[in-house]
Amino acid sequence: MKLSYDQKYNVAYLRLHEKTAQVMTIKVSDEMNIDIAPDGTVYGIELLNAKKQLSDDHGALIVESEGHRREIPLTV
């Protein structure tokens, strides 16, 4: 899994799998698209207006796993 963020366009992409087949993009909302293969495999999730969707009040992405918390700034 890989999360990439384009600060210029404020777009994030959460890649769940490498694309090995043709995918169809489904518009879920004005701020989210999902890339999905014909067999139902979700390859990735695109977040438009990502900073608003991914950050808390401090402008950072919060990653929590097994009781550990890490903040990753979305601004340089």
Distance bins in CASP14 RR format, pairs under 12 A and 6 or more apart:
PFRMAT RR
TARGET T0000
AUTHOR 0000-0000-0000
RMODE 2
METHOD distances of the structure
MODEL  1
1 13 0 0 0 0 0 1 0 0 0 0 0
1 14 1 0 0 1 0 0 0 0 0 0 0
1 15 1 0 0 1 0 0 0 0 0 0 0
1 16 1 0 1 0 0 0 0 0 0 0 0
1 17 0 0 0 0 1 0 0 0 0 0 0
1 18 0 0 0 0 0 1 0 0 0 0 0
1 42 0 0 0 0 0 1 0 0 0 0 0
1 43 0 0 0 0 0 1 0 0 0 0 0
1 44 0 0 0 0 1 0 0 0 0 0 0
1 45 0 0 0 0 0 1 0 0 0 0 0
1 63 0 0 0 0 0 1 0 0 0 0 0
1 65 0 0 0 0 0 1 0 0 0 0 0
2 12 0 0 0 0 0 1 0 0 0 0 0
2 13 0 0 0 0 1 0 0 0 0 0 0
2 14 1 0 0 1 0 0 0 0 0 0 0
2 15 1 0 1 0 0 0 0 0 0 0 0
2 16 0 0 0 0 1 0 0 0 0 0 0
2 17 0 0 0 0 0 1 0 0 0 0 0
2 18 0 0 0 0 1 0 0 0 0 0 0
2 43 0 0 0 0 0 1 0 0 0 0 0
2 44 0 0 0 0 1 0 0 0 0 0 0
2 45 0 0 0 0 0 1 0 0 0 0 0
3 11 0 0 0 0 0 1 0 0 0 0 0
3 12 1 0 0 1 0 0 0 0 0 0 0
3 13 1 0 0 1 0 0 0 0 0 0 0
3 14 1 0 1 0 0 0 0 0 0 0 0
3 15 1 0 0 1 0 0 0 0 0 0 0
3 16 0 0 0 0 0 1 0 0 0 0 0
3 44 0 0 0 0 0 1 0 0 0 0 0
3 45 0 0 0 0 1 0 0 0 0 0 0
3 46 0 0 0 0 0 1 0 0 0 0 0
3 47 0 0 0 0 1 0 0 0 0 0 0
3 50 0 0 0 0 1 0 0 0 0 0 0
3 53 0 0 0 0 0 1 0 0 0 0 0
3 54 0 0 0 0 1 0 0 0 0 0 0
3 61 1 0 0 1 0 0 0 0 0 0 0
3 63 0 0 0 0 1 0 0 0 0 0 0
3 72 0 0 0 0 1 0 0 0 0 0 0
3 74 0 0 0 0 0 1 0 0 0 0 0
4 11 0 0 0 0 1 0 0 0 0 0 0
4 12 1 0 0 1 0 0 0 0 0 0 0
4 13 1 0 1 0 0 0 0 0 0 0 0
4 14 0 0 0 0 1 0 0 0 0 0 0
4 15 1 0 0 1 0 0 0 0 0 0 0
4 44 0 0 0 0 0 1 0 0 0 0 0
4 45 0 0 0 0 0 1 0 0 0 0 0
4 46 0 0 0 0 0 1 0 0 0 0 0
4 47 0 0 0 0 0 1 0 0 0 0 0
4 50 0 0 0 0 1 0 0 0 0 0 0
4 54 0 0 0 0 0 1 0 0 0 0 0
4 61 0 0 0 0 0 1 0 0 0 0 0
4 74 0 0 0 0 0 1 0 0 0 0 0
5 11 1 0 0 1 0 0 0 0 0 0 0
5 12 1 0 1 0 0 0 0 0 0 0 0
5 13 0 0 0 0 1 0 0 0 0 0 0
5 14 0 0 0 0 1 0 0 0 0 0 0
5 15 0 0 0 0 0 1 0 0 0 0 0
5 46 0 0 0 0 0 1 0 0 0 0 0
5 47 0 0 0 0 1 0 0 0 0 0 0
5 48 0 0 0 0 0 1 0 0 0 0 0
5 50 1 0 0 1 0 0 0 0 0 0 0
5 51 0 0 0 0 1 0 0 0 0 0 0
5 53 0 0 0 0 0 1 0 0 0 0 0
5 54 1 0 0 1 0 0 0 0 0 0 0
5 55 0 0 0 0 0 1 0 0 0 0 0
5 59 0 0 0 0 0 1 0 0 0 0 0
5 60 0 0 0 0 0 1 0 0 0 0 0
5 61 1 0 0 1 0 0 0 0 0 0 0
5 72 0 0 0 0 1 0 0 0 0 0 0
5 73 0 0 0 0 0 1 0 0 0 0 0
5 74 1 0 0 1 0 0 0 0 0 0 0
5 75 0 0 0 0 1 0 0 0 0 0 0
5 76 0 0 0 0 0 1 0 0 0 0 0
6 12 1 0 0 1 0 0 0 0 0 0 0
6 13 0 0 0 0 1 0 0 0 0 0 0
6 46 0 0 0 0 0 1 0 0 0 0 0
6 47 0 0 0 0 0 1 0 0 0 0 0
6 48 0 0 0 0 0 1 0 0 0 0 0
6 50 0 0 0 0 1 0 0 0 0 0 0
6 51 0 0 0 0 0 1 0 0 0 0 0
6 74 0 0 0 0 0 1 0 0 0 0 0
7 50 0 0 0 0 1 0 0 0 0 0 0
7 51 0 0 0 0 1 0 0 0 0 0 0
7 59 0 0 0 0 0 1 0 0 0 0 0
7 73 0 0 0 0 0 1 0 0 0 0 0
7 74 1 0 0 1 0 0 0 0 0 0 0
7 75 1 0 0 1 0 0 0 0 0 0 0
7 76 1 0 0 1 0 0 0 0 0 0 0
8 50 0 0 0 0 0 1 0 0 0 0 0
8 51 0 0 0 0 0 1 0 0 0 0 0
8 76 0 0 0 0 0 1 0 0 0 0 0
9 46 0 0 0 0 0 1 0 0 0 0 0
9 47 0 0 0 0 0 1 0 0 0 0 0
9 48 0 0 0 0 1 0 0 0 0 0 0
9 49 0 0 0 0 1 0 0 0 0 0 0
9 50 0 0 0 0 1 0 0 0 0 0 0
9 51 0 0 0 0 0 1 0 0 0 0 0
10 31 0 0 0 0 0 1 0 0 0 0 0
10 46 0 0 0 0 0 1 0 0 0 0 0
10 47 0 0 0 0 1 0 0 0 0 0 0
10 48 1 0 0 1 0 0 0 0 0 0 0
10 49 1 0 0 1 0 0 0 0 0 0 0
10 50 1 0 1 0 0 0 0 0 0 0 0
10 51 1 0 1 0 0 0 0 0 0 0 0
10 52 0 0 0 0 1 0 0 0 0 0 0
10 53 0 0 0 0 1 0 0 0 0 0 0
10 54 0 0 0 0 1 0 0 0 0 0 0
10 55 0 0 0 0 0 1 0 0 0 0 0
10 59 0 0 0 0 0 1 0 0 0 0 0
10 74 0 0 0 0 1 0 0 0 0 0 0
10 75 0 0 0 0 0 1 0 0 0 0 0
11 31 0 0 0 0 1 0 0 0 0 0 0
11 32 0 0 0 0 0 1 0 0 0 0 0
11 33 0 0 0 0 1 0 0 0 0 0 0
11 45 0 0 0 0 0 1 0 0 0 0 0
11 46 1 0 0 1 0 0 0 0 0 0 0
11 47 1 0 0 1 0 0 0 0 0 0 0
11 48 1 0 1 0 0 0 0 0 0 0 0
11 49 0 0 0 0 1 0 0 0 0 0 0
11 50 1 0 1 0 0 0 0 0 0 0 0
11 51 0 0 0 0 1 0 0 0 0 0 0
11 52 0 0 0 0 0 1 0 0 0 0 0
11 53 0 0 0 0 0 1 0 0 0 0 0
11 54 0 0 0 0 0 1 0 0 0 0 0
11 74 0 0 0 0 0 1 0 0 0 0 0
12 31 0 0 0 0 0 1 0 0 0 0 0
12 32 0 0 0 0 0 1 0 0 0 0 0
12 33 0 0 0 0 0 1 0 0 0 0 0
12 44 0 0 0 0 0 1 0 0 0 0 0
12 45 0 0 0 0 1 0 0 0 0 0 0
12 46 1 0 0 1 0 0 0 0 0 0 0
12 47 1 0 1 0 0 0 0 0 0 0 0
12 48 0 0 0 0 1 0 0 0 0 0 0
12 49 0 0 0 0 1 0 0 0 0 0 0
12 50 1 1 0 0 0 0 0 0 0 0 0
12 51 0 0 0 0 1 0 0 0 0 0 0
12 52 0 0 0 0 0 1 0 0 0 0 0
12 53 1 0 0 1 0 0 0 0 0 0 0
12 54 1 0 1 0 0 0 0 0 0 0 0
12 55 0 0 0 0 0 1 0 0 0 0 0
12 61 0 0 0 0 1 0 0 0 0 0 0
12 72 0 0 0 0 0 1 0 0 0 0 0
12 74 0 0 0 0 1 0 0 0 0 0 0
13 19 0 0 0 0 0 1 0 0 0 0 0
13 25 0 0 0 0 0 1 0 0 0 0 0
13 32 0 0 0 0 0 1 0 0 0 0 0
13 33 0 0 0 0 1 0 0 0 0 0 0
13 34 0 0 0 0 0 1 0 0 0 0 0
13 35 0 0 0 0 1 0 0 0 0 0 0
13 43 0 0 0 0 0 1 0 0 0 0 0
13 44 1 0 0 1 0 0 0 0 0 0 0
13 45 1 0 0 1 0 0 0 0 0 0 0
13 46 1 0 1 0 0 0 0 0 0 0 0
13 47 1 0 0 1 0 0 0 0 0 0 0
13 48 0 0 0 0 0 1 0 0 0 0 0
13 50 0 0 0 0 1 0 0 0 0 0 0
13 54 0 0 0 0 0 1 0 0 0 0 0
14 32 0 0 0 0 0 1 0 0 0 0 0
14 33 0 0 0 0 0 1 0 0 0 0 0
14 34 0 0 0 0 1 0 0 0 0 0 0
14 35 0 0 0 0 0 1 0 0 0 0 0
14 42 0 0 0 0 1 0 0 0 0 0 0
14 43 0 0 0 0 1 0 0 0 0 0 0
14 44 1 0 1 0 0 0 0 0 0 0 0
14 45 1 0 1 0 0 0 0 0 0 0 0
14 46 1 0 0 1 0 0 0 0 0 0 0
14 47 1 0 0 1 0 0 0 0 0 0 0
14 50 0 0 0 0 1 0 0 0 0 0 0
14 53 0 0 0 0 0 1 0 0 0 0 0
14 54 0 0 0 0 1 0 0 0 0 0 0
14 61 0 0 0 0 0 1 0 0 0 0 0
14 63 0 0 0 0 0 1 0 0 0 0 0
15 23 0 0 0 0 0 1 0 0 0 0 0
15 34 0 0 0 0 0 1 0 0 0 0 0
15 35 0 0 0 0 1 0 0 0 0 0 0
15 42 0 0 0 0 0 1 0 0 0 0 0
15 43 1 0 0 1 0 0 0 0 0 0 0
15 44 1 0 1 0 0 0 0 0 0 0 0
15 45 0 0 0 0 1 0 0 0 0 0 0
15 46 0 0 0 0 1 0 0 0 0 0 0
16 23 0 0 0 0 0 1 0 0 0 0 0
16 34 0 0 0 0 1 0 0 0 0 0 0
16 35 0 0 0 0 1 0 0 0 0 0 0
16 36 0 0 0 0 0 1 0 0 0 0 0
16 37 0 0 0 0 0 1 0 0 0 0 0
16 40 0 0 0 0 0 1 0 0 0 0 0
16 41 0 0 0 0 1 0 0 0 0 0 0
16 42 1 0 1 0 0 0 0 0 0 0 0
16 43 1 0 0 1 0 0 0 0 0 0 0
16 44 1 0 1 0 0 0 0 0 0 0 0
16 45 1 0 0 1 0 0 0 0 0 0 0
16 46 0 0 0 0 0 1 0 0 0 0 0
17 23 0 0 0 0 1 0 0 0 0 0 0
17 35 0 0 0 0 1 0 0 0 0 0 0
17 36 0 0 0 0 0 1 0 0 0 0 0
17 37 0 0 0 0 1 0 0 0 0 0 0
17 39 0 0 0 0 0 1 0 0 0 0 0
17 40 0 0 0 0 0 1 0 0 0 0 0
17 41 1 0 0 1 0 0 0 0 0 0 0
17 42 1 0 0 1 0 0 0 0 0 0 0
17 43 1 0 1 0 0 0 0 0 0 0 0
17 44 1 0 0 1 0 0 0 0 0 0 0
17 45 0 0 0 0 0 1 0 0 0 0 0
18 35 0 0 0 0 0 1 0 0 0 0 0
18 37 0 0 0 0 0 1 0 0 0 0 0
18 41 0 0 0 0 0 1 0 0 0 0 0
18 43 1 0 0 1 0 0 0 0 0 0 0
18 44 0 0 0 0 0 1 0 0 0 0 0
19 25 0 0 0 0 0 1 0 0 0 0 0
19 35 1 0 0 1 0 0 0 0 0 0 0
19 36 0 0 0 0 0 1 0 0 0 0 0
19 37 0 0 0 0 1 0 0 0 0 0 0
19 41 0 0 0 0 1 0 0 0 0 0 0
19 42 0 0 0 0 0 1 0 0 0 0 0
19 43 1 0 1 0 0 0 0 0 0 0 0
19 44 0 0 0 0 1 0 0 0 0 0 0
20 37 0 0 0 0 1 0 0 0 0 0 0
20 39 0 0 0 0 0 1 0 0 0 0 0
20 41 0 0 0 0 1 0 0 0 0 0 0
20 43 0 0 0 0 1 0 0 0 0 0 0
21 35 0 0 0 0 0 1 0 0 0 0 0
21 36 0 0 0 0 0 1 0 0 0 0 0
21 37 1 0 1 0 0 0 0 0 0 0 0
21 38 1 0 0 1 0 0 0 0 0 0 0
21 39 1 0 0 1 0 0 0 0 0 0 0
21 40 0 0 0 0 0 1 0 0 0 0 0
21 41 1 0 0 1 0 0 0 0 0 0 0
21 43 0 0 0 0 1 0 0 0 0 0 0
22 35 0 0 0 0 0 1 0 0 0 0 0
22 36 0 0 0 0 0 1 0 0 0 0 0
22 37 1 0 0 1 0 0 0 0 0 0 0
22 38 1 0 0 1 0 0 0 0 0 0 0
22 39 0 0 0 0 0 1 0 0 0 0 0
22 41 0 0 0 0 0 1 0 0 0 0 0
22 43 0 0 0 0 0 1 0 0 0 0 0
23 33 0 0 0 0 0 1 0 0 0 0 0
23 34 0 0 0 0 1 0 0 0 0 0 0
23 35 1 0 1 0 0 0 0 0 0 0 0
23 36 1 0 0 1 0 0 0 0 0 0 0
23 37 1 0 1 0 0 0 0 0 0 0 0
23 38 0 0 0 0 1 0 0 0 0 0 0
23 39 0 0 0 0 0 1 0 0 0 0 0
23 40 0 0 0 0 1 0 0 0 0 0 0
23 41 0 0 0 0 1 0 0 0 0 0 0
23 42 0 0 0 0 1 0 0 0 0 0 0
23 43 1 0 1 0 0 0 0 0 0 0 0
23 44 0 0 0 0 1 0 0 0 0 0 0
23 45 0 0 0 0 0 1 0 0 0 0 0
23 46 0 0 0 0 0 1 0 0 0 0 0
24 33 0 0 0 0 0 1 0 0 0 0 0
24 34 0 0 0 0 1 0 0 0 0 0 0
24 35 1 0 0 1 0 0 0 0 0 0 0
24 36 1 0 1 0 0 0 0 0 0 0 0
24 37 1 0 0 1 0 0 0 0 0 0 0
24 38 1 0 0 1 0 0 0 0 0 0 0
24 39 0 0 0 0 0 1 0 0 0 0 0
24 40 0 0 0 0 1 0 0 0 0 0 0
24 41 0 0 0 0 0 1 0 0 0 0 0
24 42 0 0 0 0 0 1 0 0 0 0 0
24 43 0 0 0 0 1 0 0 0 0 0 0
24 44 0 0 0 0 0 1 0 0 0 0 0
25 32 0 0 0 0 0 1 0 0 0 0 0
25 33 1 0 1 0 0 0 0 0 0 0 0
25 34 1 0 0 1 0 0 0 0 0 0 0
25 35 1 0 1 0 0 0 0 0 0 0 0
25 36 1 0 0 1 0 0 0 0 0 0 0
25 37 0 0 0 0 0 1 0 0 0 0 0
25 42 0 0 0 0 0 1 0 0 0 0 0
25 43 0 0 0 0 1 0 0 0 0 0 0
25 44 0 0 0 0 1 0 0 0 0 0 0
25 45 0 0 0 0 0 1 0 0 0 0 0
25 46 1 0 0 1 0 0 0 0 0 0 0
26 32 0 0 0 0 1 0 0 0 0 0 0
26 33 1 0 0 1 0 0 0 0 0 0 0
26 34 1 0 1 0 0 0 0 0 0 0 0
26 35 1 0 0 1 0 0 0 0 0 0 0
26 36 1 0 0 1 0 0 0 0 0 0 0
26 37 0 0 0 0 0 1 0 0 0 0 0
26 40 0 0 0 0 0 1 0 0 0 0 0
26 42 0 0 0 0 1 0 0 0 0 0 0
26 43 0 0 0 0 0 1 0 0 0 0 0
26 44 0 0 0 0 0 1 0 0 0 0 0
26 45 0 0 0 0 0 1 0 0 0 0 0
26 46 0 0 0 0 0 1 0 0 0 0 0
27 33 1 0 1 0 0 0 0 0 0 0 0
27 34 0 0 0 0 1 0 0 0 0 0 0
27 35 0 0 0 0 0 1 0 0 0 0 0
27 36 0 0 0 0 0 1 0 0 0 0 0
27 45 0 0 0 0 0 1 0 0 0 0 0
27 46 0 0 0 0 1 0 0 0 0 0 0
27 48 0 0 0 0 0 1 0 0 0 0 0
28 34 1 0 1 0 0 0 0 0 0 0 0
28 35 0 0 0 0 0 1 0 0 0 0 0
28 36 0 0 0 0 0 1 0 0 0 0 0
28 42 0 0 0 0 0 1 0 0 0 0 0
28 44 0 0 0 0 0 1 0 0 0 0 0
28 45 0 0 0 0 1 0 0 0 0 0 0
28 46 0 0 0 0 1 0 0 0 0 0 0
28 47 0 0 0 0 0 1 0 0 0 0 0
28 48 0 0 0 0 0 1 0 0 0 0 0
28 53 0 0 0 0 0 1 0 0 0 0 0
29 45 0 0 0 0 0 1 0 0 0 0 0
29 46 0 0 0 0 0 1 0 0 0 0 0
29 47 0 0 0 0 0 1 0 0 0 0 0
29 48 0 0 0 0 1 0 0 0 0 0 0
29 49 0 0 0 0 0 1 0 0 0 0 0
29 53 0 0 0 0 0 1 0 0 0 0 0
30 46 0 0 0 0 0 1 0 0 0 0 0
30 47 0 0 0 0 0 1 0 0 0 0 0
30 48 1 0 0 1 0 0 0 0 0 0 0
30 49 0 0 0 0 1 0 0 0 0 0 0
30 52 0 0 0 0 0 1 0 0 0 0 0
30 53 0 0 0 0 0 1 0 0 0 0 0
31 45 0 0 0 0 0 1 0 0 0 0 0
31 46 0 0 0 0 1 0 0 0 0 0 0
31 47 1 0 0 1 0 0 0 0 0 0 0
31 48 1 0 1 0 0 0 0 0 0 0 0
31 49 1 0 1 0 0 0 0 0 0 0 0
31 50 0 0 0 0 1 0 0 0 0 0 0
31 51 0 0 0 0 0 1 0 0 0 0 0
31 52 1 0 0 1 0 0 0 0 0 0 0
31 53 1 0 0 1 0 0 0 0 0 0 0
31 54 0 0 0 0 0 1 0 0 0 0 0
32 44 0 0 0 0 0 1 0 0 0 0 0
32 45 1 0 0 1 0 0 0 0 0 0 0
32 46 1 0 0 1 0 0 0 0 0 0 0
32 47 1 0 1 0 0 0 0 0 0 0 0
32 48 1 0 0 1 0 0 0 0 0 0 0
32 49 0 0 0 0 1 0 0 0 0 0 0
32 50 0 0 0 0 1 0 0 0 0 0 0
32 52 0 0 0 0 0 1 0 0 0 0 0
32 53 1 0 0 1 0 0 0 0 0 0 0
32 54 0 0 0 0 0 1 0 0 0 0 0
33 42 0 0 0 0 0 1 0 0 0 0 0
33 43 0 0 0 0 0 1 0 0 0 0 0
33 44 0 0 0 0 1 0 0 0 0 0 0
33 45 1 0 0 1 0 0 0 0 0 0 0
33 46 1 0 1 0 0 0 0 0 0 0 0
33 47 0 0 0 0 1 0 0 0 0 0 0
33 48 1 0 0 1 0 0 0 0 0 0 0
33 50 0 0 0 0 0 1 0 0 0 0 0
34 40 0 0 0 0 0 1 0 0 0 0 0
34 41 0 0 0 0 0 1 0 0 0 0 0
34 42 1 0 0 1 0 0 0 0 0 0 0
34 43 0 0 0 0 1 0 0 0 0 0 0
34 44 1 0 0 1 0 0 0 0 0 0 0
34 45 1 0 1 0 0 0 0 0 0 0 0
34 46 1 0 0 1 0 0 0 0 0 0 0
34 47 0 0 0 0 0 1 0 0 0 0 0
35 41 0 0 0 0 1 0 0 0 0 0 0
35 42 1 0 0 1 0 0 0 0 0 0 0
35 43 1 0 1 0 0 0 0 0 0 0 0
35 44 1 0 1 0 0 0 0 0 0 0 0
35 45 1 0 0 1 0 0 0 0 0 0 0
35 46 1 0 0 1 0 0 0 0 0 0 0
36 42 1 0 1 0 0 0 0 0 0 0 0
36 43 1 0 0 1 0 0 0 0 0 0 0
36 44 0 0 0 0 1 0 0 0 0 0 0
36 45 0 0 0 0 1 0 0 0 0 0 0
36 46 0 0 0 0 0 1 0 0 0 0 0
37 43 1 0 0 1 0 0 0 0 0 0 0
37 44 0 0 0 0 0 1 0 0 0 0 0
45 53 0 0 0 0 0 1 0 0 0 0 0
45 54 0 0 0 0 0 1 0 0 0 0 0
46 53 0 0 0 0 0 1 0 0 0 0 0
47 53 1 0 1 0 0 0 0 0 0 0 0
47 54 1 0 0 1 0 0 0 0 0 0 0
47 55 0 0 0 0 0 1 0 0 0 0 0
47 61 0 0 0 0 0 1 0 0 0 0 0
47 74 0 0 0 0 0 1 0 0 0 0 0
48 54 0 0 0 0 0 1 0 0 0 0 0
49 55 0 0 0 0 0 1 0 0 0 0 0
49 74 0 0 0 0 0 1 0 0 0 0 0
50 59 0 0 0 0 0 1 0 0 0 0 0
50 61 0 0 0 0 1 0 0 0 0 0 0
50 74 1 0 0 1 0 0 0 0 0 0 0
50 75 0 0 0 0 0 1 0 0 0 0 0
51 57 0 0 0 0 0 1 0 0 0 0 0
51 58 0 0 0 0 0 1 0 0 0 0 0
51 59 1 0 0 1 0 0 0 0 0 0 0
51 60 0 0 0 0 1 0 0 0 0 0 0
51 61 0 0 0 0 1 0 0 0 0 0 0
51 73 0 0 0 0 0 1 0 0 0 0 0
51 74 1 0 1 0 0 0 0 0 0 0 0
51 75 1 0 0 1 0 0 0 0 0 0 0
52 59 0 0 0 0 1 0 0 0 0 0 0
52 61 0 0 0 0 0 1 0 0 0 0 0
52 74 0 0 0 0 0 1 0 0 0 0 0
53 59 0 0 0 0 0 1 0 0 0 0 0
53 61 0 0 0 0 1 0 0 0 0 0 0
53 74 0 0 0 0 0 1 0 0 0 0 0
54 60 0 0 0 0 1 0 0 0 0 0 0
54 61 1 0 1 0 0 0 0 0 0 0 0
54 62 0 0 0 0 1 0 0 0 0 0 0
54 63 0 0 0 0 0 1 0 0 0 0 0
54 71 0 0 0 0 0 1 0 0 0 0 0
54 72 0 0 0 0 1 0 0 0 0 0 0
54 73 0 0 0 0 0 1 0 0 0 0 0
54 74 1 0 0 1 0 0 0 0 0 0 0
54 75 0 0 0 0 0 1 0 0 0 0 0
55 61 1 0 0 1 0 0 0 0 0 0 0
55 62 1 0 0 1 0 0 0 0 0 0 0
55 63 0 0 0 0 0 1 0 0 0 0 0
55 71 0 0 0 0 1 0 0 0 0 0 0
55 72 0 0 0 0 1 0 0 0 0 0 0
55 73 0 0 0 0 1 0 0 0 0 0 0
55 74 1 0 1 0 0 0 0 0 0 0 0
55 75 0 0 0 0 1 0 0 0 0 0 0
56 62 1 0 1 0 0 0 0 0 0 0 0
56 63 0 0 0 0 0 1 0 0 0 0 0
56 64 0 0 0 0 0 1 0 0 0 0 0
56 69 0 0 0 0 0 1 0 0 0 0 0
56 71 1 0 0 1 0 0 0 0 0 0 0
56 72 0 0 0 0 0 1 0 0 0 0 0
56 73 0 0 0 0 0 1 0 0 0 0 0
56 74 0 0 0 0 0 1 0 0 0 0 0
57 71 0 0 0 0 0 1 0 0 0 0 0
58 71 1 0 0 1 0 0 0 0 0 0 0
58 72 0 0 0 0 0 1 0 0 0 0 0
58 73 0 0 0 0 1 0 0 0 0 0 0
58 74 0 0 0 0 1 0 0 0 0 0 0
58 75 0 0 0 0 0 1 0 0 0 0 0
59 71 0 0 0 0 1 0 0 0 0 0 0
59 72 0 0 0 0 1 0 0 0 0 0 0
59 73 1 0 0 1 0 0 0 0 0 0 0
59 74 1 0 1 0 0 0 0 0 0 0 0
59 75 1 0 0 1 0 0 0 0 0 0 0
59 76 0 0 0 0 0 1 0 0 0 0 0
60 69 0 0 0 0 0 1 0 0 0 0 0
60 70 0 0 0 0 1 0 0 0 0 0 0
60 71 1 0 1 0 0 0 0 0 0 0 0
60 72 1 0 1 0 0 0 0 0 0 0 0
60 73 1 0 1 0 0 0 0 0 0 0 0
60 74 1 0 0 1 0 0 0 0 0 0 0
60 75 0 0 0 0 1 0 0 0 0 0 0
61 69 0 0 0 0 0 1 0 0 0 0 0
61 70 0 0 0 0 1 0 0 0 0 0 0
61 71 1 0 0 1 0 0 0 0 0 0 0
61 72 1 0 1 0 0 0 0 0 0 0 0
61 73 1 0 0 1 0 0 0 0 0 0 0
61 74 1 0 1 0 0 0 0 0 0 0 0
61 75 0 0 0 0 0 1 0 0 0 0 0
62 68 0 0 0 0 0 1 0 0 0 0 0
62 69 1 0 0 1 0 0 0 0 0 0 0
62 70 1 0 0 1 0 0 0 0 0 0 0
62 71 1 0 1 0 0 0 0 0 0 0 0
62 72 0 0 0 0 1 0 0 0 0 0 0
62 73 0 0 0 0 0 1 0 0 0 0 0
62 74 0 0 0 0 0 1 0 0 0 0 0
63 69 1 0 0 1 0 0 0 0 0 0 0
63 70 1 0 1 0 0 0 0 0 0 0 0
63 71 1 0 0 1 0 0 0 0 0 0 0
63 72 1 0 0 1 0 0 0 0 0 0 0
64 70 1 0 0 1 0 0 0 0 0 0 0
64 71 0 0 0 0 0 1 0 0 0 0 0
64 72 0 0 0 0 0 1 0 0 0 0 0
END
